[in-house]
Amino acid sequence: MDYKTAGVDIEAGEKTVDLIKPLIRKTFRSEVLSDIGLFGGFFDARFPNYQHPILVASTDGVGTKLKVAFAMNKHNTVGNCLVNHCVDDILTTGARPLFFLDYFATGKLDPQVAASVIEGFVNGCIENGCSLIGGETAEMPSIYSEGEYDLSGTIVGVVEKDKIIDGSKIQSGDQMIGLPSNGLHTNGYSLARKVLTSKFTYDTYIEELQNTIGDELLKIHRSYLKIVEPLLDLDLISGISHITGGGIIGNTKRILRGNLQMKIDWDSWDRPFIFKLIQKVGNIDEEEMRHVFNLGIGLILIVNKNNADKALKLLENHNPIILGEII
């Protein structure tokens, strides 16, 4: 017996590293002090432009969106989704991303598939100006089904202490401004897949979507960093909610304090067709739709009513929507 007959191919792991090294180096900022392959990644933690820098960290995964990637044999988008998801999570605090760490686990390592997934991480890091400074590639036979893998990622960012956004400045009368999603992002896929595959295949082309079911579901989770940064620079935002699992209400109430509540106009925007299709095919109750999906709103900015016009002006090229107000 040897390790390879037990299911672990060390040579495949080494080939994977060789394939991804040139890609990963493209993400390196000047603060990165190490190359890929060491036991830890080095990042220079001097922040000359910050008076009191605070590090912000978050970890997440992609969920069963991966099942669509497996079925479509398309692996270069889910890594990008994960980076963007993590960027949006720390953006809710006002933080800008610094570096990212990935975890890729599979039953039998296919270097080409792994490299394709890492390509997605690289694209996401380049898009958001952060560095991919390390990660783990694990081959675990009998844990994962053939052709399947799992992902997780950890991001670290920085924010000035006196510019932290934590909801403490939110007050009654503040306006809720929604920024559109481009689909499901990375939540609700267990329900969406169950519903849609009961009637369609992933290759089914839907005229109203101008897309196949599979490609629609694999749309990359949007990053809102570059859209929101101008508002952060002007201190226009009192709170930010990233609409992930739990929907608009479930996520936004996390940043509300005391007796504050949301008054939402659910008719203030037109939902993307994919949500209408899921609801119709699955005969899903409206409350369940609101609880599970983002319904076309990926990020919510809460701004003082005196700042609302200025914020909307800065966002005018990104289709902002007045969703309601805080009461």
C-alpha positions as CSV (number, residue, x, y, z in Angstrom):
1,M,0.0,0.0,0.0
2,D,1.0,3.6,-0.5
3,Y,-0.6,7.0,-0.1
4,K,-1.7,7.2,-3.7
5,T,-3.6,3.9,-3.6
6,A,-5.2,5.2,-0.4
7,G,-6.6,8.1,-2.4
8,V,-4.1,10.9,-1.9
9,D,-1.9,12.0,-4.8
10,I,0.9,14.2,-3.6
11,E,2.2,14.8,-7.1
12,A,-1.2,16.1,-8.1
13,G,-1.0,18.6,-5.2
14,E,2.5,19.7,-6.3
15,K,1.2,20.1,-9.9
16,T,-1.7,22.2,-8.6
17,V,0.7,24.6,-6.8
18,D,2.8,24.9,-9.9
19,L,-0.3,25.9,-11.9
20,I,-1.6,28.5,-9.5
21,K,1.6,30.2,-8.4
22,P,1.8,32.6,-11.4
23,L,-1.9,33.4,-11.0
24,I,-1.7,34.2,-7.3
25,R,1.3,36.4,-7.7
26,K,-0.9,38.7,-9.8
27,T,-2.8,39.6,-6.7
28,F,0.2,40.7,-4.6
29,R,0.1,44.2,-3.2
30,S,3.4,45.9,-2.1
31,E,2.7,44.9,1.5
32,V,3.0,41.1,0.7
33,L,6.4,40.0,1.9
34,S,6.3,36.2,1.1
35,D,5.8,34.0,-1.9
36,I,3.3,31.1,-2.2
37,G,4.5,27.8,-0.6
38,L,5.6,28.9,2.9
39,F,3.7,27.8,6.0
40,G,2.3,31.3,6.5
41,G,1.8,34.4,4.5
42,F,3.4,37.7,5.5
43,F,1.7,41.1,5.1
44,D,3.3,44.4,6.2
45,A,0.9,45.8,8.9
46,R,2.1,49.3,8.9
47,F,-0.8,51.6,7.9
48,P,0.7,55.1,7.4
49,N,-2.6,56.5,6.2
50,Y,-4.5,55.5,9.3
51,Q,-4.4,57.1,12.8
52,H,-5.8,54.1,14.6
53,P,-6.2,51.1,12.2
54,I,-8.7,48.4,13.2
55,L,-8.5,45.0,11.5
56,V,-11.8,43.4,10.4
57,A,-12.0,39.7,9.6
58,S,-14.7,37.4,8.2
59,T,-15.0,33.8,7.0
60,D,-17.6,32.3,4.6
61,G,-18.4,29.7,2.0
62,V,-20.3,29.4,-1.2
63,G,-22.9,26.9,-0.1
64,T,-24.7,24.7,-2.6
65,K,-24.1,27.0,-5.5
66,L,-21.2,24.6,-5.9
67,K,-23.6,21.9,-7.0
68,V,-24.5,24.0,-10.1
69,A,-20.7,24.5,-10.8
70,F,-20.3,20.7,-10.7
71,A,-23.2,20.0,-12.9
72,M,-22.1,22.7,-15.5
73,N,-18.5,21.7,-15.2
74,K,-17.7,25.4,-14.8
75,H,-15.4,26.1,-12.0
76,N,-13.8,29.6,-12.6
77,T,-16.6,31.7,-11.1
78,V,-17.4,30.3,-7.6
79,G,-14.0,31.5,-6.2
80,N,-14.8,35.0,-7.4
81,C,-18.2,34.8,-5.8
82,L,-16.6,33.8,-2.5
83,V,-14.1,36.7,-2.5
84,N,-16.8,39.2,-3.4
85,H,-19.1,37.8,-0.7
86,C,-16.4,38.2,2.0
87,V,-15.5,41.7,0.7
88,D,-19.1,42.8,1.0
89,D,-19.3,41.3,4.5
90,I,-16.5,43.5,5.9
91,L,-17.6,46.4,3.8
92,T,-20.6,46.6,6.1
93,T,-18.2,47.9,8.8
94,G,-16.6,50.4,6.5
95,A,-13.5,48.2,6.1
96,R,-11.4,48.0,2.9
97,P,-9.9,44.5,2.1
98,L,-6.2,43.7,2.6
99,F,-5.7,40.0,2.0
100,F,-7.6,36.8,1.5
101,L,-7.0,33.1,2.4
102,D,-8.7,30.2,0.7
103,Y,-9.5,26.6,1.6
104,F,-10.2,24.1,-1.2
105,A,-11.1,20.5,-0.3
106,T,-11.9,17.6,-2.6
107,G,-12.1,13.8,-2.6
108,K,-9.7,13.3,-5.6
109,L,-7.6,16.3,-6.7
110,D,-7.9,17.4,-10.3
111,P,-5.2,20.0,-10.8
112,Q,-7.0,21.6,-13.7
113,V,-10.2,22.0,-11.7
114,A,-8.4,23.3,-8.7
115,A,-6.5,25.8,-10.8
116,S,-9.8,27.0,-12.4
117,V,-11.3,27.5,-8.9
118,I,-8.1,29.4,-7.8
119,E,-8.4,31.5,-11.0
120,G,-11.8,32.7,-9.6
121,F,-10.1,33.6,-6.3
122,V,-7.5,35.6,-8.2
123,N,-10.0,37.4,-10.3
124,G,-11.9,38.4,-7.2
125,C,-8.8,39.6,-5.4
126,I,-7.7,41.7,-8.4
127,E,-11.2,43.2,-8.7
128,N,-11.1,44.2,-5.0
129,G,-7.5,45.2,-4.7
130,C,-6.6,42.6,-2.1
131,S,-3.9,39.9,-2.0
132,L,-4.3,36.1,-2.0
133,I,-1.4,35.4,0.4
134,G,-2.1,31.7,1.3
135,G,-4.5,28.8,1.6
136,E,-5.0,25.1,1.9
137,T,-5.6,22.5,-0.7
138,A,-6.9,19.3,0.9
139,E,-7.4,15.9,-0.8
140,M,-9.7,13.8,1.4
141,P,-10.9,10.5,-0.2
142,S,-14.3,9.2,1.1
143,I,-15.3,12.6,2.5
144,Y,-16.4,14.1,-0.8
145,S,-18.2,12.5,-3.8
146,E,-16.3,12.1,-7.0
147,G,-16.0,15.4,-8.9
148,E,-17.0,17.5,-6.0
149,Y,-15.2,19.9,-3.7
150,D,-15.9,22.5,-1.0
151,L,-14.6,26.1,-0.6
152,S,-14.2,28.5,2.2
153,G,-12.4,31.8,2.5
154,T,-11.2,34.2,5.1
155,I,-10.7,37.9,4.5
156,V,-8.9,40.6,6.5
157,G,-9.5,44.3,6.0
158,V,-8.8,47.6,7.8
159,V,-10.9,50.5,8.9
160,E,-10.1,53.7,10.8
161,K,-11.4,53.3,14.4
162,D,-13.4,56.6,14.3
163,K,-14.9,55.6,10.9
164,I,-16.3,52.2,12.0
165,I,-19.8,51.6,10.8
166,D,-21.7,49.4,13.3
167,G,-25.2,50.8,13.2
168,S,-24.8,52.9,16.3
169,K,-25.5,56.1,14.4
170,I,-28.8,54.9,12.8
171,Q,-31.8,56.8,13.9
172,S,-35.5,57.1,13.1
173,G,-36.1,58.9,9.7
174,D,-32.9,57.5,8.1
175,Q,-33.4,56.4,4.5
176,M,-32.8,52.9,3.2
177,I,-31.1,52.8,-0.2
178,G,-30.9,49.5,-2.0
179,L,-28.2,48.5,-4.5
180,P,-29.3,45.9,-7.1
181,S,-28.1,42.3,-7.0
182,N,-27.4,40.5,-10.3
183,G,-29.2,37.3,-9.2
184,L,-29.2,35.0,-6.2
185,H,-25.6,35.9,-5.3
186,T,-24.6,33.0,-2.9
187,N,-27.8,32.3,-0.9
188,G,-31.0,30.3,-1.3
189,Y,-29.5,27.7,-3.7
190,S,-30.8,24.6,-1.9
191,L,-34.3,25.8,-2.4
192,A,-33.7,27.3,-5.9
193,R,-32.1,24.1,-7.2
194,K,-34.8,21.9,-5.8
195,V,-37.5,24.1,-7.5
196,L,-35.9,24.7,-10.8
197,T,-34.5,21.2,-11.5
198,S,-38.0,19.9,-10.9
199,K,-39.0,21.4,-14.2
200,F,-35.8,22.4,-16.1
201,T,-32.3,21.2,-16.7
202,Y,-29.4,23.6,-16.2
203,D,-29.0,23.8,-20.0
204,T,-32.6,25.0,-20.4
205,Y,-32.7,28.4,-22.1
206,I,-35.2,30.9,-20.6
207,E,-36.2,33.7,-23.0
208,E,-37.0,36.2,-20.2
209,L,-33.6,35.6,-18.6
210,Q,-31.8,35.7,-22.0
211,N,-29.8,32.9,-20.4
212,T,-29.7,29.2,-19.5
213,I,-30.8,28.2,-16.0
214,G,-27.3,27.1,-15.1
215,D,-25.5,30.2,-16.3
216,E,-28.1,32.4,-14.6
217,L,-27.4,30.6,-11.3
218,L,-23.7,30.9,-11.7
219,K,-23.7,34.7,-12.1
220,I,-20.9,36.1,-9.9
221,H,-21.9,37.6,-6.6
222,R,-21.4,41.3,-7.0
223,S,-18.8,43.3,-5.1
224,Y,-20.1,46.7,-3.9
225,L,-16.7,48.0,-2.7
226,K,-15.9,50.4,-5.5
227,I,-19.5,51.6,-5.6
228,V,-19.7,52.4,-1.9
229,E,-16.2,53.8,-1.4
230,P,-17.0,57.4,-2.4
231,L,-19.8,57.5,0.2
232,L,-17.4,56.1,2.8
233,D,-14.9,58.8,2.0
234,L,-17.6,61.5,2.7
235,D,-18.9,59.8,5.9
236,L,-22.4,59.6,4.4
237,I,-23.4,56.2,5.7
238,S,-24.9,55.3,9.1
239,G,-25.3,51.5,8.4
240,I,-24.7,48.9,5.8
241,S,-26.5,45.6,5.4
242,H,-25.3,42.8,3.1
243,I,-28.3,40.8,2.0
244,T,-27.4,37.2,2.3
245,G,-29.2,34.2,4.0
246,G,-32.1,35.7,5.9
247,G,-33.2,38.2,3.3
248,I,-33.6,41.9,3.7
249,I,-35.3,41.9,7.1
250,G,-33.2,39.2,8.6
251,N,-29.9,40.8,7.7
252,T,-30.8,44.5,8.2
253,K,-32.2,44.0,11.7
254,R,-28.7,42.8,12.8
255,I,-27.5,46.5,12.7
256,L,-30.6,48.1,14.3
257,R,-30.6,48.9,18.0
258,G,-33.2,49.6,20.5
259,N,-36.8,50.0,19.2
260,L,-35.7,50.9,15.6
261,Q,-37.5,49.0,12.8
262,M,-37.7,49.0,9.0
263,K,-40.6,50.4,7.0
264,I,-40.1,48.8,3.6
265,D,-41.9,49.5,0.4
266,W,-41.8,46.0,-1.2
267,D,-43.2,47.5,-4.4
268,S,-40.4,50.1,-4.9
269,W,-38.4,47.8,-7.2
270,D,-39.1,45.2,-9.9
271,R,-37.7,41.8,-8.9
272,P,-35.4,40.1,-11.4
273,F,-37.2,37.4,-13.4
274,I,-35.2,34.6,-11.8
275,F,-37.0,35.2,-8.5
276,K,-40.4,35.4,-10.1
277,L,-39.6,32.1,-11.9
278,I,-38.6,30.4,-8.7
279,Q,-41.6,31.6,-6.8
280,K,-44.0,30.5,-9.6
281,V,-42.5,27.1,-10.3
282,G,-42.1,26.2,-6.6
283,N,-45.4,27.8,-5.5
284,I,-43.5,29.5,-2.7
285,D,-45.2,31.7,-0.2
286,E,-44.2,35.4,-0.3
287,E,-43.0,35.4,3.3
288,E,-40.7,32.5,2.5
289,M,-39.3,34.3,-0.6
290,R,-38.5,37.3,1.6
291,H,-36.9,35.2,4.2
292,V,-34.7,33.1,1.9
293,F,-33.7,35.3,-1.1
294,N,-32.3,38.8,-1.7
295,L,-35.1,39.4,-4.2
296,G,-32.8,41.7,-6.3
297,I,-31.3,43.8,-3.5
298,G,-27.7,42.9,-2.7
299,L,-26.7,45.7,-0.3
300,I,-28.6,48.2,1.7
301,L,-27.1,51.6,2.7
302,I,-28.8,53.4,5.6
303,V,-28.2,57.2,5.4
304,N,-29.4,60.2,7.3
305,K,-32.3,61.9,5.5
306,N,-30.1,65.0,5.2
307,N,-27.5,63.0,3.3
308,A,-29.9,61.0,1.1
309,D,-29.8,63.4,-1.9
310,K,-26.0,63.5,-1.9
311,A,-25.8,59.7,-1.6
312,L,-28.2,59.1,-4.4
313,K,-26.3,61.5,-6.6
314,L,-23.1,59.6,-6.1
315,L,-24.9,56.3,-6.8
316,E,-26.9,57.5,-9.8
317,N,-25.0,55.3,-12.2
318,H,-25.7,52.2,-10.2
319,N,-29.5,52.1,-10.1
320,P,-30.1,52.9,-6.4
321,I,-33.5,52.3,-5.0
322,I,-35.2,54.0,-2.1
323,L,-36.6,51.0,-0.2
324,G,-38.1,52.7,2.7
325,E,-37.0,54.3,6.0
326,I,-36.1,53.5,9.6
327,I,-38.8,54.1,12.1
